[in-house]
Amino acid sequence: MTKNFRHYVGALAITAGLAFGVSAVQAAGAPFDDHDSNHEPDYSKNKRYNLGMREGRDDHAHNRDHYKKRHFAKDEDQKAYESGYQKGHGN
């Protein structure tokens, strides 16, 4: 009986230690999510962003998921469009 009790206490101690370690890392500000809205550039004046917003709102209103798949030559335009679409669609 004492042997089983020690086993459970040991497992509990390891679990608690891991939980404490993970929470300490998260509290320290470890970047687990690269899509944090505080770090995205301001695309509000970008015409590709505004196009994405319009299409996102339209798809949301008609219960569609990315009805039009747009691709732009510039990576920055693509990011702006996708950001606007997600915001307009409500994601």
Jmol script that loads the backbone (N, CA, C; Angstrom):
load data "model"
ATOM      1  N   MET A   1       0.819  -1.190   0.000  1.00  0.00           N
ATOM      2  CA  MET A   1       0.000   0.000   0.000  1.00  0.00           C
ATOM      3  C   MET A   1       0.861   1.250   0.000  1.00  0.00           C
ATOM      4  N   THR A   2       1.911   1.272   0.806  1.00  0.00           N
ATOM      5  CA  THR A   2       2.799   2.420   0.879  1.00  0.00           C
ATOM      6  C   THR A   2       3.505   2.619  -0.459  1.00  0.00           C
ATOM      7  N   LYS A   3       3.828   1.511  -1.125  1.00  0.00           N
ATOM      8  CA  LYS A   3       4.500   1.591  -2.416  1.00  0.00           C
ATOM      9  C   LYS A   3       3.602   2.282  -3.453  1.00  0.00           C
ATOM     10  N   ASN A   4       2.309   1.913  -3.490  1.00  0.00           N
ATOM     11  CA  ASN A   4       1.373   2.542  -4.426  1.00  0.00           C
ATOM     12  C   ASN A   4       1.170   4.007  -4.094  1.00  0.00           C
ATOM     13  N   PHE A   5       1.080   4.323  -2.809  1.00  0.00           N
ATOM     14  CA  PHE A   5       0.900   5.698  -2.378  1.00  0.00           C
ATOM     15  C   PHE A   5       2.084   6.560  -2.820  1.00  0.00           C
ATOM     16  N   ARG A   6       3.291   6.061  -2.657  1.00  0.00           N
ATOM     17  CA  ARG A   6       4.491   6.799  -3.083  1.00  0.00           C
ATOM     18  C   ARG A   6       4.485   7.019  -4.594  1.00  0.00           C
ATOM     19  N   HIS A   7       4.022   6.003  -5.333  1.00  0.00           N
ATOM     20  CA  HIS A   7       3.955   6.120  -6.790  1.00  0.00           C
ATOM     21  C   HIS A   7       3.012   7.258  -7.191  1.00  0.00           C
ATOM     22  N   TYR A   8       1.836   7.323  -6.584  1.00  0.00           N
ATOM     23  CA  TYR A   8       0.871   8.373  -6.903  1.00  0.00           C
ATOM     24  C   TYR A   8       1.360   9.756  -6.479  1.00  0.00           C
ATOM     25  N   VAL A   9       2.011   9.830  -5.330  1.00  0.00           N
ATOM     26  CA  VAL A   9       2.550  11.112  -4.871  1.00  0.00           C
ATOM     27  C   VAL A   9       3.642  11.580  -5.822  1.00  0.00           C
ATOM     28  N   GLY A  10       4.483  10.664  -6.262  1.00  0.00           N
ATOM     29  CA  GLY A  10       5.538  11.017  -7.220  1.00  0.00           C
ATOM     30  C   GLY A  10       4.966  11.498  -8.541  1.00  0.00           C
ATOM     31  N   ALA A  11       3.952  10.804  -9.045  1.00  0.00           N
ATOM     32  CA  ALA A  11       3.312  11.213 -10.301  1.00  0.00           C
ATOM     33  C   ALA A  11       2.647  12.577 -10.150  1.00  0.00           C
ATOM     34  N   LEU A  12       2.017  12.804  -9.011  1.00  0.00           N
ATOM     35  CA  LEU A  12       1.388  14.094  -8.752  1.00  0.00           C
ATOM     36  C   LEU A  12       2.429  15.214  -8.701  1.00  0.00           C
ATOM     37  N   ALA A  13       3.562  14.941  -8.087  1.00  0.00           N
ATOM     38  CA  ALA A  13       4.624  15.948  -7.991  1.00  0.00           C
ATOM     39  C   ALA A  13       5.176  16.296  -9.377  1.00  0.00           C
ATOM     40  N   ILE A  14       5.354  15.300 -10.213  1.00  0.00           N
ATOM     41  CA  ILE A  14       5.863  15.547 -11.570  1.00  0.00           C
ATOM     42  C   ILE A  14       4.844  16.357 -12.371  1.00  0.00           C
ATOM     43  N   THR A  15       3.572  15.991 -12.281  1.00  0.00           N
ATOM     44  CA  THR A  15       2.526  16.701 -12.998  1.00  0.00           C
ATOM     45  C   THR A  15       2.433  18.158 -12.546  1.00  0.00           C
ATOM     46  N   ALA A  16       2.482  18.362 -11.239  1.00  0.00           N
ATOM     47  CA  ALA A  16       2.416  19.726 -10.716  1.00  0.00           C
ATOM     48  C   ALA A  16       3.629  20.537 -11.162  1.00  0.00           C
ATOM     49  N   GLY A  17       4.797  19.913 -11.177  1.00  0.00           N
ATOM     50  CA  GLY A  17       6.012  20.602 -11.622  1.00  0.00           C
ATOM     51  C   GLY A  17       5.932  21.003 -13.080  1.00  0.00           C
ATOM     52  N   LEU A  18       5.413  20.116 -13.928  1.00  0.00           N
ATOM     53  CA  LEU A  18       5.263  20.441 -15.345  1.00  0.00           C
ATOM     54  C   LEU A  18       4.248  21.555 -15.547  1.00  0.00           C
ATOM     55  N   ALA A  19       3.137  21.488 -14.832  1.00  0.00           N
ATOM     56  CA  ALA A  19       2.104  22.523 -14.963  1.00  0.00           C
ATOM     57  C   ALA A  19       2.651  23.877 -14.515  1.00  0.00           C
ATOM     58  N   PHE A  20       3.402  23.897 -13.447  1.00  0.00           N
ATOM     59  CA  PHE A  20       3.992  25.141 -12.969  1.00  0.00           C
ATOM     60  C   PHE A  20       5.000  25.678 -13.971  1.00  0.00           C
ATOM     61  N   GLY A  21       5.802  24.801 -14.555  1.00  0.00           N
ATOM     62  CA  GLY A  21       6.802  25.228 -15.539  1.00  0.00           C
ATOM     63  C   GLY A  21       6.173  25.815 -16.782  1.00  0.00           C
ATOM     64  N   VAL A  22       5.115  25.194 -17.271  1.00  0.00           N
ATOM     65  CA  VAL A  22       4.433  25.698 -18.465  1.00  0.00           C
ATOM     66  C   VAL A  22       3.781  27.042 -18.175  1.00  0.00           C
ATOM     67  N   SER A  23       3.134  27.163 -17.012  1.00  0.00           N
ATOM     68  CA  SER A  23       2.479  28.428 -16.697  1.00  0.00           C
ATOM     69  C   SER A  23       3.503  29.540 -16.487  1.00  0.00           C
ATOM     70  N   ALA A  24       4.671  29.211 -15.964  1.00  0.00           N
ATOM     71  CA  ALA A  24       5.713  30.223 -15.773  1.00  0.00           C
ATOM     72  C   ALA A  24       6.248  30.714 -17.112  1.00  0.00           C
ATOM     73  N   VAL A  25       6.381  29.813 -18.070  1.00  0.00           N
ATOM     74  CA  VAL A  25       6.868  30.199 -19.399  1.00  0.00           C
ATOM     75  C   VAL A  25       5.828  31.075 -20.095  1.00  0.00           C
ATOM     76  N   GLN A  26       4.544  30.732 -19.982  1.00  0.00           N
ATOM     77  CA  GLN A  26       3.497  31.537 -20.606  1.00  0.00           C
ATOM     78  C   GLN A  26       3.406  32.908 -19.958  1.00  0.00           C
ATOM     79  N   ALA A  27       3.579  32.971 -18.653  1.00  0.00           N
ATOM     80  CA  ALA A  27       3.518  34.251 -17.954  1.00  0.00           C
ATOM     81  C   ALA A  27       4.694  35.144 -18.329  1.00  0.00           C
ATOM     82  N   ALA A  28       5.807  34.523 -18.716  1.00  0.00           N
ATOM     83  CA  ALA A  28       6.991  35.282 -19.101  1.00  0.00           C
ATOM     84  C   ALA A  28       6.831  35.910 -20.475  1.00  0.00           C
ATOM     85  N   GLY A  29       5.772  35.551 -21.172  1.00  0.00           N
ATOM     86  CA  GLY A  29       5.513  36.175 -22.462  1.00  0.00           C
ATOM     87  C   GLY A  29       6.099  35.412 -23.628  1.00  0.00           C
ATOM     88  N   ALA A  30       6.176  34.104 -23.530  1.00  0.00           N
ATOM     89  CA  ALA A  30       6.683  33.309 -24.637  1.00  0.00           C
ATOM     90  C   ALA A  30       5.716  33.411 -25.808  1.00  0.00           C
ATOM     91  N   PRO A  31       6.216  33.644 -27.018  1.00  0.00           N
ATOM     92  CA  PRO A  31       5.337  33.840 -28.178  1.00  0.00           C
ATOM     93  C   PRO A  31       4.804  32.518 -28.709  1.00  0.00           C
ATOM     94  N   PHE A  32       3.681  32.042 -28.157  1.00  0.00           N
ATOM     95  CA  PHE A  32       3.082  30.810 -28.643  1.00  0.00           C
ATOM     96  C   PHE A  32       2.244  31.061 -29.886  1.00  0.00           C
ATOM     97  N   ASP A  33       1.724  32.256 -30.067  1.00  0.00           N
ATOM     98  CA  ASP A  33       0.857  32.571 -31.189  1.00  0.00           C
ATOM     99  C   ASP A  33       1.497  33.693 -32.003  1.00  0.00           C
ATOM    100  N   ASP A  34       1.912  33.361 -33.228  1.00  0.00           N
ATOM    101  CA  ASP A  34       2.562  34.362 -34.079  1.00  0.00           C
ATOM    102  C   ASP A  34       1.569  35.345 -34.683  1.00  0.00           C
ATOM    103  N   HIS A  35       0.266  35.061 -34.584  1.00  0.00           N
ATOM    104  CA  HIS A  35      -0.750  35.912 -35.187  1.00  0.00           C
ATOM    105  C   HIS A  35      -1.387  36.833 -34.155  1.00  0.00           C
ATOM    106  N   ASP A  36      -0.586  37.317 -33.249  1.00  0.00           N
ATOM    107  CA  ASP A  36      -1.098  38.222 -32.218  1.00  0.00           C
ATOM    108  C   ASP A  36      -1.484  39.542 -32.880  1.00  0.00           C
ATOM    109  N   SER A  37      -2.701  39.982 -32.652  1.00  0.00           N
ATOM    110  CA  SER A  37      -3.205  41.172 -33.332  1.00  0.00           C
ATOM    111  C   SER A  37      -2.443  42.434 -32.943  1.00  0.00           C
ATOM    112  N   ASN A  38      -1.734  42.423 -31.827  1.00  0.00           N
ATOM    113  CA  ASN A  38      -0.976  43.600 -31.419  1.00  0.00           C
ATOM    114  C   ASN A  38       0.274  43.796 -32.267  1.00  0.00           C
ATOM    115  N   HIS A  39       0.703  42.753 -32.986  1.00  0.00           N
ATOM    116  CA  HIS A  39       1.939  42.842 -33.753  1.00  0.00           C
ATOM    117  C   HIS A  39       1.706  42.939 -35.253  1.00  0.00           C
ATOM    118  N   GLU A  40       0.456  42.915 -35.686  1.00  0.00           N
ATOM    119  CA  GLU A  40       0.185  43.026 -37.112  1.00  0.00           C
ATOM    120  C   GLU A  40       0.284  44.480 -37.546  1.00  0.00           C
ATOM    121  N   PRO A  41       0.792  44.706 -38.741  1.00  0.00           N
ATOM    122  CA  PRO A  41       0.861  46.079 -39.247  1.00  0.00           C
ATOM    123  C   PRO A  41      -0.540  46.655 -39.463  1.00  0.00           C
ATOM    124  N   ASP A  42      -0.619  47.954 -39.516  1.00  0.00           N
ATOM    125  CA  ASP A  42      -1.902  48.618 -39.750  1.00  0.00           C
ATOM    126  C   ASP A  42      -2.144  48.680 -41.256  1.00  0.00           C
ATOM    127  N   TYR A  43      -3.069  47.850 -41.719  1.00  0.00           N
ATOM    128  CA  TYR A  43      -3.396  47.789 -43.138  1.00  0.00           C
ATOM    129  C   TYR A  43      -4.625  48.619 -43.484  1.00  0.00           C
ATOM    130  N   SER A  44      -5.165  49.375 -42.571  1.00  0.00           N
ATOM    131  CA  SER A  44      -6.466  50.014 -42.766  1.00  0.00           C
ATOM    132  C   SER A  44      -6.544  50.897 -44.013  1.00  0.00           C
ATOM    133  N   LYS A  45      -5.450  51.443 -44.473  1.00  0.00           N
ATOM    134  CA  LYS A  45      -5.466  52.295 -45.661  1.00  0.00           C
ATOM    135  C   LYS A  45      -5.028  51.547 -46.926  1.00  0.00           C
ATOM    136  N   ASN A  46      -4.770  50.259 -46.800  1.00  0.00           N
ATOM    137  CA  ASN A  46      -4.333  49.436 -47.927  1.00  0.00           C
ATOM    138  C   ASN A  46      -5.555  48.995 -48.733  1.00  0.00           C
ATOM    139  N   LYS A  47      -5.516  49.177 -50.048  1.00  0.00           N
ATOM    140  CA  LYS A  47      -6.682  48.847 -50.869  1.00  0.00           C
ATOM    141  C   LYS A  47      -6.929  47.339 -50.926  1.00  0.00           C
ATOM    142  N   ARG A  48      -5.881  46.527 -50.780  1.00  0.00           N
ATOM    143  CA  ARG A  48      -6.075  45.073 -50.753  1.00  0.00           C
ATOM    144  C   ARG A  48      -6.758  44.648 -49.449  1.00  0.00           C
ATOM    145  N   TYR A  49      -6.412  45.302 -48.355  1.00  0.00           N
ATOM    146  CA  TYR A  49      -7.053  45.045 -47.063  1.00  0.00           C
ATOM    147  C   TYR A  49      -8.542  45.378 -47.146  1.00  0.00           C
ATOM    148  N   ASN A  50      -8.846  46.522 -47.720  1.00  0.00           N
ATOM    149  CA  ASN A  50     -10.242  46.946 -47.843  1.00  0.00           C
ATOM    150  C   ASN A  50     -11.038  46.012 -48.762  1.00  0.00           C
ATOM    151  N   LEU A  51     -10.397  45.512 -49.823  1.00  0.00           N
ATOM    152  CA  LEU A  51     -11.041  44.532 -50.690  1.00  0.00           C
ATOM    153  C   LEU A  51     -11.341  43.259 -49.898  1.00  0.00           C
ATOM    154  N   GLY A  52     -10.382  42.829 -49.109  1.00  0.00           N
ATOM    155  CA  GLY A  52     -10.591  41.646 -48.267  1.00  0.00           C
ATOM    156  C   GLY A  52     -11.711  41.847 -47.266  1.00  0.00           C
ATOM    157  N   MET A  53     -11.776  43.035 -46.680  1.00  0.00           N
ATOM    158  CA  MET A  53     -12.854  43.346 -45.735  1.00  0.00           C
ATOM    159  C   MET A  53     -14.215  43.236 -46.423  1.00  0.00           C
ATOM    160  N   ARG A  54     -14.339  43.852 -47.608  1.00  0.00           N
ATOM    161  CA  ARG A  54     -15.617  43.809 -48.332  1.00  0.00           C
ATOM    162  C   ARG A  54     -16.013  42.371 -48.668  1.00  0.00           C
ATOM    163  N   GLU A  55     -15.049  41.596 -49.190  1.00  0.00           N
ATOM    164  CA  GLU A  55     -15.366  40.225 -49.569  1.00  0.00           C
ATOM    165  C   GLU A  55     -15.631  39.347 -48.349  1.00  0.00           C
ATOM    166  N   GLY A  56     -14.923  39.599 -47.263  1.00  0.00           N
ATOM    167  CA  GLY A  56     -15.164  38.850 -46.030  1.00  0.00           C
ATOM    168  C   GLY A  56     -16.545  39.109 -45.473  1.00  0.00           C
ATOM    169  N   ARG A  57     -16.959  40.369 -45.467  1.00  0.00           N
ATOM    170  CA  ARG A  57     -18.303  40.713 -44.990  1.00  0.00           C
ATOM    171  C   ARG A  57     -19.373  40.099 -45.882  1.00  0.00           C
ATOM    172  N   ASP A  58     -19.140  40.150 -47.209  1.00  0.00           N
ATOM    173  CA  ASP A  58     -20.095  39.587 -48.152  1.00  0.00           C
ATOM    174  C   ASP A  58     -20.212  38.069 -47.958  1.00  0.00           C
ATOM    175  N   ASP A  59     -19.087  37.392 -47.812  1.00  0.00           N
ATOM    176  CA  ASP A  59     -19.118  35.943 -47.592  1.00  0.00           C
ATOM    177  C   ASP A  59     -19.805  35.607 -46.273  1.00  0.00           C
ATOM    178  N   HIS A  60     -19.564  36.411 -45.261  1.00  0.00           N
ATOM    179  CA  HIS A  60     -20.218  36.177 -43.975  1.00  0.00           C
ATOM    180  C   HIS A  60     -21.730  36.368 -44.090  1.00  0.00           C
ATOM    181  N   ALA A  61     -22.139  37.384 -44.813  1.00  0.00           N
ATOM    182  CA  ALA A  61     -23.564  37.665 -44.980  1.00  0.00           C
ATOM    183  C   ALA A  61     -24.272  36.551 -45.760  1.00  0.00           C
ATOM    184  N   HIS A  62     -23.542  35.925 -46.682  1.00  0.00           N
ATOM    185  CA  HIS A  62     -24.134  34.860 -47.503  1.00  0.00           C
ATOM    186  C   HIS A  62     -23.733  33.469 -47.011  1.00  0.00           C
ATOM    187  N   ASN A  63     -23.163  33.392 -45.822  1.00  0.00           N
ATOM    188  CA  ASN A  63     -22.781  32.124 -45.192  1.00  0.00           C
ATOM    189  C   ASN A  63     -21.853  31.291 -46.085  1.00  0.00           C
ATOM    190  N   ARG A  64     -20.844  31.954 -46.640  1.00  0.00           N
ATOM    191  CA  ARG A  64     -19.855  31.278 -47.484  1.00  0.00           C
ATOM    192  C   ARG A  64     -18.495  31.346 -46.807  1.00  0.00           C
ATOM    193  N   ASP A  65     -17.628  30.434 -47.184  1.00  0.00           N
ATOM    194  CA  ASP A  65     -16.283  30.424 -46.637  1.00  0.00           C
ATOM    195  C   ASP A  65     -15.284  30.664 -47.765  1.00  0.00           C
ATOM    196  N   HIS A  66     -14.748  31.857 -47.823  1.00  0.00           N
ATOM    197  CA  HIS A  66     -13.736  32.245 -48.823  1.00  0.00           C
ATOM    198  C   HIS A  66     -14.193  31.890 -50.231  1.00  0.00           C
ATOM    199  N   TYR A  67     -15.290  32.499 -50.620  1.00  0.00           N
ATOM    200  CA  TYR A  67     -15.907  32.265 -51.924  1.00  0.00           C
ATOM    201  C   TYR A  67     -14.926  32.510 -53.063  1.00  0.00           C
ATOM    202  N   LYS A  68     -14.187  33.615 -52.984  1.00  0.00           N
ATOM    203  CA  LYS A  68     -13.190  33.942 -54.013  1.00  0.00           C
ATOM    204  C   LYS A  68     -11.806  33.745 -53.425  1.00  0.00           C
ATOM    205  N   LYS A  69     -10.990  33.026 -54.130  1.00  0.00           N
ATOM    206  CA  LYS A  69      -9.598  32.834 -53.709  1.00  0.00           C
ATOM    207  C   LYS A  69      -8.731  33.790 -54.526  1.00  0.00           C
ATOM    208  N   ARG A  70      -8.269  34.834 -53.895  1.00  0.00           N
ATOM    209  CA  ARG A  70      -7.443  35.831 -54.580  1.00  0.00           C
ATOM    210  C   ARG A  70      -5.974  35.585 -54.273  1.00  0.00           C
ATOM    211  N   HIS A  71      -5.148  35.823 -55.262  1.00  0.00           N
ATOM    212  CA  HIS A  71      -3.696  35.702 -55.093  1.00  0.00           C
ATOM    213  C   HIS A  71      -3.052  36.934 -55.702  1.00  0.00           C
ATOM    214  N   PHE A  72      -2.171  37.540 -54.936  1.00  0.00           N
ATOM    215  CA  PHE A  72      -1.507  38.761 -55.361  1.00  0.00           C
ATOM    216  C   PHE A  72      -0.015  38.501 -55.513  1.00  0.00           C
ATOM    217  N   ALA A  73       0.596  39.250 -56.410  1.00  0.00           N
ATOM    218  CA  ALA A  73       2.014  39.065 -56.692  1.00  0.00           C
ATOM    219  C   ALA A  73       2.887  39.415 -55.484  1.00  0.00           C
ATOM    220  N   LYS A  74       2.526  40.461 -54.793  1.00  0.00           N
ATOM    221  CA  LYS A  74       3.319  40.891 -53.641  1.00  0.00           C
ATOM    222  C   LYS A  74       2.822  40.192 -52.377  1.00  0.00           C
ATOM    223  N   ASP A  75       3.756  39.681 -51.619  1.00  0.00           N
ATOM    224  CA  ASP A  75       3.426  38.982 -50.372  1.00  0.00           C
ATOM    225  C   ASP A  75       2.718  39.911 -49.394  1.00  0.00           C
ATOM    226  N   GLU A  76       3.120  41.163 -49.349  1.00  0.00           N
ATOM    227  CA  GLU A  76       2.511  42.128 -48.433  1.00  0.00           C
ATOM    228  C   GLU A  76       1.045  42.381 -48.799  1.00  0.00           C
ATOM    229  N   ASP A  77       0.743  42.420 -50.111  1.00  0.00           N
ATOM    230  CA  ASP A  77      -0.646  42.587 -50.550  1.00  0.00           C
ATOM    231  C   ASP A  77      -1.485  41.374 -50.154  1.00  0.00           C
ATOM    232  N   GLN A  78      -0.904  40.187 -50.279  1.00  0.00           N
ATOM    233  CA  GLN A  78      -1.611  38.962 -49.902  1.00  0.00           C
ATOM    234  C   GLN A  78      -1.922  38.950 -48.406  1.00  0.00           C
ATOM    235  N   LYS A  79      -0.943  39.348 -47.605  1.00  0.00           N
ATOM    236  CA  LYS A  79      -1.142  39.399 -46.150  1.00  0.00           C
ATOM    237  C   LYS A  79      -2.204  40.430 -45.786  1.00  0.00           C
ATOM    238  N   ALA A  80      -2.172  41.566 -46.448  1.00  0.00           N
ATOM    239  CA  ALA A  80      -3.154  42.610 -46.173  1.00  0.00           C
ATOM    240  C   ALA A  80      -4.555  42.127 -46.535  1.00  0.00           C
ATOM    241  N   TYR A  81      -4.696  41.490 -47.697  1.00  0.00           N
ATOM    242  CA  TYR A  81      -5.993  40.973 -48.127  1.00  0.00           C
ATOM    243  C   TYR A  81      -6.526  39.939 -47.140  1.00  0.00           C
ATOM    244  N   GLU A  82      -5.677  38.974 -46.769  1.00  0.00           N
ATOM    245  CA  GLU A  82      -6.107  37.919 -45.847  1.00  0.00           C
ATOM    246  C   GLU A  82      -6.483  38.487 -44.484  1.00  0.00           C
ATOM    247  N   SER A  83      -5.723  39.462 -44.021  1.00  0.00           N
ATOM    248  CA  SER A  83      -6.030  40.089 -42.744  1.00  0.00           C
ATOM    249  C   SER A  83      -7.390  40.786 -42.805  1.00  0.00           C
ATOM    250  N   GLY A  84      -7.645  41.503 -43.883  1.00  0.00           N
ATOM    251  CA  GLY A  84      -8.927  42.172 -44.064  1.00  0.00           C
ATOM    252  C   GLY A  84     -10.065  41.187 -44.208  1.00  0.00           C
ATOM    253  N   TYR A  85      -9.820  40.108 -44.940  1.00  0.00           N
ATOM    254  CA  TYR A  85     -10.870  39.098 -45.132  1.00  0.00           C
ATOM    255  C   TYR A  85     -11.247  38.482 -43.790  1.00  0.00           C
ATOM    256  N   GLN A  86     -10.250  38.089 -43.009  1.00  0.00           N
ATOM    257  CA  GLN A  86     -10.516  37.468 -41.712  1.00  0.00           C
ATOM    258  C   GLN A  86     -11.273  38.420 -40.785  1.00  0.00           C
ATOM    259  N   LYS A  87     -10.885  39.686 -40.808  1.00  0.00           N
ATOM    260  CA  LYS A  87     -11.577  40.653 -39.965  1.00  0.00           C
ATOM    261  C   LYS A  87     -13.006  40.867 -40.453  1.00  0.00           C
ATOM    262  N   GLY A  88     -13.198  40.968 -41.768  1.00  0.00           N
ATOM    263  CA  GLY A  88     -14.526  41.175 -42.331  1.00  0.00           C
ATOM    264  C   GLY A  88     -15.438  39.977 -42.152  1.00  0.00           C
ATOM    265  N   HIS A  89     -14.864  38.788 -42.208  1.00  0.00           N
ATOM    266  CA  HIS A  89     -15.649  37.565 -42.072  1.00  0.00           C
ATOM    267  C   HIS A  89     -15.988  37.281 -40.612  1.00  0.00           C
ATOM    268  N   GLY A  90     -15.276  37.921 -39.730  1.00  0.00           N
ATOM    269  CA  GLY A  90     -15.563  37.751 -38.302  1.00  0.00           C
ATOM    270  C   GLY A  90     -14.748  36.667 -37.640  1.00  0.00           C
ATOM    271  N   ASN A  91     -13.620  36.290 -38.236  1.00  0.00           N
ATOM    272  CA  ASN A  91     -12.756  35.251 -37.651  1.00  0.00           C
ATOM    273  C   ASN A  91     -11.696  35.860 -36.790  1.00  0.00           C
TER     274      ASN A  91
END
end "model"
wireframe off; spacefill off
backbone 0.3
color backbone group
